[in-house]
Amino acid sequence: MSHLIFLIPIALGLGFLGLCAFVWSLKSGQFDDLDGAAQRILTDENEVQ
């Protein structure tokens, strides 16, 4: 039972850290161009001209 005194704050801290990372990625525009990444996969960059 005494282990919970250490594990609960650690779990809450890691959860808060993950939430902060997710909010930061939203604000920095990481999810703005989802269609562009899907289209880039289909194009061939090594085309012979």
N, C-alpha and C positions, 0 to 999 in steps of 0.2 A: 504494500500500500504506500510505503514511503517513496517508491519509485515514481509514483504519479505526480509527486510534488515537483519533480524535475522534468518529466515527460510532457505534461500538459503545457507549461510555458514554452517549451521548445517547439511543440507542435503548433501552438498558436503563433509563435514568432515566424516559423517557416511558412505558415499559411499567409500571414500578413506580408512577408517578403515576396511570395508568389503573386499575391494580389497587386502589390506595388509594381512588380515587373510587368504584369499584364496591363495595368493602367498606363505605365510609361510607354509600352509598345503601341498602345492605341493612340496616345498623344503624339508620338513621333512619326506616325504614318506608316507603320509596318504592314497594315492591312488595307491600304488604299487601292492598290492595283492587283486584285486577285485574278482578273481575266488576262492581264498582260503576261503573267507567269505561265498561265495555261497555254497561251498562244506561242510563247517562246519555245516551249518544249517541242512543238510541232514543226518549227522551222529548222532547216539544216544550215548550220553556220559554215560548214566545210564544202560549200558548193564549188565545183570547178567551173571557171569562167572561160 
